[in-house]
Amino acid sequence: MSVQADGHPRALPQWERVLGWCGTAALIYLLICAVSIISRGFAGLSGDAARALFAFADHPWVGLFVGVLGTVVIQSSTTVTAIAVTAVGAGALSVQGAIPVILGANVGTTVTTTLVALTFLGDRVELRRALGASSIHDFYNWLSLAIFFPIELAWHPLERMSGALATQLSETSWLPDPSHFNIVQTLTNPFVDSVLALTRALSEHLGPLFNVVLGAILILVAVKYLGKLLKGLMVGRAREALTRAVGRNRYAAMATGLGVTVLTQSSTITTSVLVPFAGAGVLTPRQIYPVTVGANLGTTLTVVFAAFAAEGAGSTAQIGLQAAFVHLLYNAFAILLIYVIPVLRPVPLWLAENFARLASAHRWVIPLYLGAAFIAIPLLVIVFVGIV
């Protein structure tokens, strides 16, 4: 990559830009596939263990941290929510007990994006930018939880409103099954299935573990070279076009995050793809913030679509629909209270940027935060509150 006299990247020739954009598309594809490989690897490793957690998750605090820890382990908030709904339908968990699990899953899903940011550990400046963008998701969801979890424990508004909506709409089946229009999954499944097929000959534990490790390696490779390509490509008009699309109108950016997440059926993919742009200095955490908020809401719409499209009727179908509405209402209210109202809007961004500044200067803060917030504290609460 050539630079001008002022140190800024020089615009590349046309043929280099074409090759660069083809390489960028291939690396983004690889990144999305890697996230899917890790998710399916964790699901194969720990699905039964996650289900076992729900045997004593009826206590609200235990349920909350079961949601956090289960999502960290399986790498899919949708899967954890579905397991909770199944437990409710089987009578192993009450609807009231499932709500903290859903709220906890909303927080646990943020870990993957932060792990993607760690691929920039070699450069403090890039690490600070990447962590600032990725951890917005963390702090936005932690703030949402801090506000709404105590309210739900005291007055149960999510349970009541979701129950009323589910009662009115439980017989409706006019929404499509989201799996029928998941274009991204259709494009990535051939690669992901081919990789997973290579490990089927391994044992039931070794195969999924190999998939997790391989997915992590693919993320490292994709993000490393994606960052290098973006530095050369995102100059001049290309950089201006992207920053205008994401940063000119916060609500248009939010709609973009929502739409992309509905298409990919994963808020993790939406937010993870943006981290290399932040690390390369193309996008700022402030520009990525509304996209992340939109992605948070988009992942709830997938669950609602699936709940409407699910076959069956009666109490089980209605409970599944109620759980989907809990997720939707929770994230919709969080947007209204935290993002739309100007008073709280800067808080997640301020927390993320200060955390990134601290963590890039003292890297031991990163494993301390991830280990304490997503593993140690959830385990301690589950053991001492749920078992002892």
N, C-alpha and C positions, 0 to 999 in steps of 0.2 A: 504494500500500500504506500503510494507516494504522498508527500506532504508539501504544502506550500511554504513560502518563506516565513509566514506567521505561525507555522506549527500546526495549522488545521489540515485535515485530509483534503487531498486534491480529487476533484471529480474524475472518475474512471472513464476510459474509453467505452463506447457503446457495447462492443463485444464482451468486454470484461464485466460490464454491468449485467448483461444477459446471463452470462455464466454464473455470476455472483448471486443473482436472484434465483436461478435454478438450484444452486447449492443451498441457499437460504430455505427455499421451500422443502428441499430434501431433508435438511436438518430439523426443521420444525416438525415435519412428518415423523422423523426418527424420535424426536422428543415426546410427541404425543404417544407413539407406540411404546416408548420406554415406560411412561407413566402407566399405561394399560398393562404392560407386562408385570410391573411391580405390584399393581393392584391385584391382578389375578394370581400372582405368586403368593401374596399374603393371604388371599382368600383360601387358597389350597392348603396353606400352612396352618391357619388359625381359625377357620370357620367354626369348627366344633367347640374350640375353646371359648370363642366369643359367645356362642349360644349358651354355654354353661354359665357365663357371667350373669345371665338374666334370672337365674334361679333365686337370687337374693337381691334383685335390683328394685324392689318395690319401695324401699326407703328413698326419698327424693334426692338426698345427697349422694347415696350410692348409685342411684340411677344416672345422675348427672355425670359422675366420673366413669361409670361404665360406658356411657356414650362417648366420652372423650377418649378413654383408653381403647375401647373397641374399634373406634375409627382410626386411631393411630396404628393399631395392629393390622387391620384389614385394608386400610387406605381407601375406604369408601363409606362416606356418610349415608349414601342411599342404601347400601347393604345393611348397615347397622340399624337404620330406621326400619327397613323391611323385616329384619329379625325381631325388632321390638314389636312391630305390628303383629307378626306371626305369634309371638308369645302372648299378646293380648287376646288374639282370636282363640288360642288354645286354653285360655284361662290361667296361664302362669303369671301374668302381669296385668295390672289394672290399667285403664286408659290414663288415669291420673299418674300412675307410675311410669308410663311410657313417655310422658311429656318431658321430664328431665333428661331421659335418654336422648330424645330428639334434640333438645337444646345442647346437650353435651357433644353430640355428633357434629353439630354445626361448628363447634370450636375445634374438634379433633381433625377436621378435614383440612385445616390450614397448614399442617406440618409439612406436607410435601413441597409446597411452594417455598417455604423457608429452606428446606434441604436443597432445592435447586439453586438458591442463592449462594449456598456454600461452595458451589463450583468456582466462585470468584475469590476463594481464600488467598490466592497467590498475589493479589493486588489490593491494598487497603482501600484505595479510592473506589475501585469497582465494587469491592465487597460492601462498602458503605452504601453506595447507590442501590445495589441489588437487594440488600437487607432492608433498606428503607422502603423499597417498593413491595417486597414480599411480605414483610411483617405488618403492613397495613391491615391485611386480612386477619391476622392474629388479633391485633388490638381492637379492631372494629368489632370482631365477634366476642372478645372478652368483655368489652364495654357493653355490648348488647345483653350479654349474659348477666352482668352485674346489675343492670337496670331491671330486666324483665323476670329473672328467676325469683327474686324476693317477692315481686308483685304476684307472680303465679302461685307461689307458696301461700300467700296470704289470702288472695281473692279468686284465684283460678279463672281469670278472664279467657285465657287461651282455650282451656278445656270447655268452658261454656259456649263461647262463640263458635269454636270448631264443631262442637256437638250439634248446635242449632243448624249450622250450614250443612253438615252431613245428613241430618234428619231430613232436611228439605230436598237434598239433591241425591240421596243414596240410590234412587231408582233410575238416575240419568246415566246414559251410556253413549253420549253423542260425541265425545272427544276421541281422537285417534290414539292408538297405541304408539308411544314415542319410539319404540324400536323399529317402527315401519318407516320412519323418516330420519333416522340417524345416519346422515351421509358420511360423517367422519368415521364412525364405527365401521361402516361398510368399506371404506377405503383402507382402514388400518387393520381390519381383521385378518386379511390374508397374511400380512407380515407377522402379526402377533401370533396367529394360530400356527404358522410355520415354526416360529421360535419355540412355542410351547410343545409342539409335536416332537422336537428334538429331545425333550427332557422326560417324555412319558416312560421311557425305558428305565429311568431312575426310580428309586424308592418313593413312596408317597410323601415322605418328609424331605428327602434330598432334592427331588425335582422342583418343588415350589421354592425351596431355599435358593437353588441355582437360578431360578427365574428372577428372584428378588435381586440377587447380586448382579446378574446380567443386565437387568433393567437399570440399576444404579450406574453401572459402567457406561451404558448407552447414554444416560443423561449427562454424565461427565463429558463424554465425547461431543455430544450434540451441542451443549451449552458452550463448551470451550471454543469450538470452531464457529458457532453461530455468532458469538461475541466478536470474533475477529472479522468475519464477513460484514457484520453490520457497521463496524467502524468505517469500512471503506465505502459501503453502499449508501448509508444514510447521511448523505451530504446534499447540500443545495436543495433542489425541488423535492427530492424524495423525503428528506428530513422534514421539510416544511409541510408537505402533504400529510405525513403521519401525525405530526404534532397538532395540525389543524383538526384532523379527524378525531383525535382522542382528547385534545385539550381545549378546543375552542368553546364547546358547549358541554357543561358537565352532565346535563341530562341526556344529550345525544350519546355521550360516552357511556353513561349508565345503560342506555338502551342497547348499545353495542355489546357490552358485557353480558346483558341478559340474553340477547339473541344468539350470540356465539355459544353460550352455555346450554341453551335449549338444543342447539344443533349438535353439540358435542356430548351433551348429557353429563358434563363434568365441570364444575367450577374450578377444580384443580387444574385441568388442562388450560382453561381460559387464563387463569392467573399465572400459571407456570410459564406459558409461552411469552408473557410480557416481561418476565424477569431479565432475560438476556438483553432486551432493549434498554432496560433501566441500567443494567451493569455497564453497557456500552455507552451510556450517557445520551442515548437517543430520546428516551422518555424520562420524565421526572416522577418521583412518588406522587406528587400532587396530581399529575395527569392520569396516573394509573388508578388512583383512589376511586373515582366514580365507576370505572370499569369493574373494579373488584366488588363494589357495592351491587352493581347490576348482576354480576355473576352469582353473588350470594342469593339474589332473588330468583335468578334463572334456574338454579338447581332445584328449587322448590316446585317450580312449574312442571318439571319432568315427573316428579313424584305425584303431583295432582293428576296429570294426564294418565299416568299408569294406573292410578286408583280408579279413575273413571272408566278406563278401558278394561279393567280386570273383570273376569267373568265371575258370576256368582251373585247372590243376593242375600238379604237377611242381615243378621247382626255382624257377622264377620266382615262382609263387604262394607258395611256402614262404619265399622271401627277403623278399617283401613283408610277409608275416605276421611274420617275425622283426624287420623294421624297426619295425613297429607295436608289437611287444612291447618293443623297446628304449626307445621313447618312453614307454610305459606304466610299465615297471619303473623307469626313471630318475626319473620324477616321483613315483611311489609311494614309492620309497626316500627321495627328498628330503623328502617330507612326514613320514615316520617320523623321519628324523634331525634335520631342522631345526625342524619345527613341533610334533611330538608330544613330543619331548624338551625340557623347559623351558629347558635351558642355552642352546641356540642360538636359541630362538624369538624373543627380543627383538632379535636382531641386525639383521635386515632392517628392522624398524620403526625402530630407533634410527638406522640409516644413512639411511633415507628422510627421517625428520623433521629430522635435522641437515643433510642435503643441501637440503631444502626451505627451511630457515631461512637457510642460506648463499646459496642461489640467489635467494630473494626479496629479500635485502638487496643482493646483487651479481648483477644479471641476466646479466652476461656469462658467468657460470659455466655457465648453461644451454647456450648453443651450444657452449661449450668441451667440456662433458661429452658432449653428443650427437655432436658432430663427431669427437671423439677416440675415444670408446668404440665407436661404431657405424659410423664411416666411415674415419677416418685410420688407426687401428691395424689394423683388418682389411685395408685395402688394402696397408699396408706389409708385413704378414706374408705376404699372398698374393703380392706382387711379389717380395720379397727371399728368401722361403723357397721359394715354389713355382716361381718363374721363373728367378731368378738362380742 
